Amino acid sequence: MTEDRRALPTVAVTMGDPAGVGPEVVARTFAEEGFQRENHAVIVGDAGILGRAISLLGLPLSMNVIGGVSEARFEPGIADVITRSELPMDLPFGKLDARAGDAAFEYVRHATSLALEGEVDAVATAPLNKEAIHLAGHEYPGHTEILADLTGTRDYAMMLVSEDLRVIHVSTHVPLREAIELVQPERELAVIRLAHETLRKLGIEEPRIAVAGLNPHAGENGLFGEEDERLIRPAVERAREEGIDASGPYPPDTIFSRARKGEFDIVVVQYHDQGHIPVKLSGFETGVNVTVGLPFFRTSVDHGTAFDIAGTGMADHRSMKAAIELARELSGRIARR
């Protein structure tokens, strides 16, 4: 490994649910020409299942099974794999399986340990299946909550990034009724601060933060609900007192268009679908999920395990590639600051 390669940020890539498309999108990404010349990445997963995906797809990719990051070769045509499970080769594609759920959780746990120990600079995750990890006894709503628990992080948020839009969520994997209850000034302010801090780390010195309203027309001065004026606006005003360029709440049906045109750098959204829908419309294949507030950057594909196409070779790997490249870029910017 050359000195130039050592200078690159190292990304741990988790394989996701072994029964889903995770192994396929990871394998396709590592096999893509030029990928390993530009990225310093190791896979945390199952060498046998990854090998099955490589064979299924007929990829020109070999594996280097390693015990730790220091053994990685980072050479084109070779995937460095830290194997953390030994699942049977006849594990069914596209089926809920507690063994797969437990393995997917272990990949995330180990990658997190590598990041906390400084062995890697960032983590990029392939999709896991929430039902499968629940079957295995891990009662988490998703990746974001797992990572927050493993790192002891209290204030964190999900940020979605596409080519022309960034959003950051007040709440994510909760029922809509509960999401409404989670709209509170303290949480709003915490997410605004996270947005400000994260974009400054990315090199945006004065981030312009728009806050989307909860109700139609951001409540229309109380006509369509009082949460926007009573709960959201005070947080925006407090952020401005702290010197943060935050504004809103804005009507949710217009703010994303304004942000895409360059008026704002990021939009604070109030619940899962309010943020996911515009980002996926903006760029489903290349959208990336970023967990902010952790001790390290974590990125992920912006799609699920796609059980319906697992094992067919149809899975699109562009979001996986974009997630790894963004993880490299984010951690590289931090190192340069």
Sequence and secondary structure as in RCSB ss.txt:
>XXXX:A:sequence
MTEDRRALPTVAVTMGDPAGVGPEVVARTFAEEGFQRENHAVIVGDAGILGRAISLLGLPLSMNVIGGVSEARFE
PGIADVITRSELPMDLPFGKLDARAGDAAFEYVRHATSLALEGEVDAVATAPLNKEAIHLAGHEYPGHTEILADL
TGTRDYAMMLVSEDLRVIHVSTHVPLREAIELVQPERELAVIRLAHETLRKLGIEEPRIAVAGLNPHAGENGLFG
EEDERLIRPAVERAREEGIDASGPYPPDTIFSRARKGEFDIVVVQYHDQGHIPVKLSGFETGVNVTVGLPFFRTS
VDHGTAFDIAGTGMADHRSMKAAIELARELSGRIARR
>XXXX:A:secstr
  HHHHHS EEEEE   TTTTHHHHHHHHHHSTTHHHH EEEEEE HHHHHHHHHHHT S EEEEESSGGG    
TTEEEEEE     TT  TT   HHHHHHHHHHHHHHHHHHHTTS SEEEE    HHHHHHTT   SSHHHHHHHH
HT SS EEEEE SS EEEES  SS HHHHHHT  HHHHHHHHHHHHHHHHHTT SS  EEEE SSGGGGTTBTTB
SHIIIIIHHHHHHHHHTT  EEEEE HHHHHHHHHTTS SEEEESSHHHHHHHHHHHHTTT EEEEESSSSEEEE
ESS   TTTTTTT    HHHHHHHHHHHHHHHHHHH 
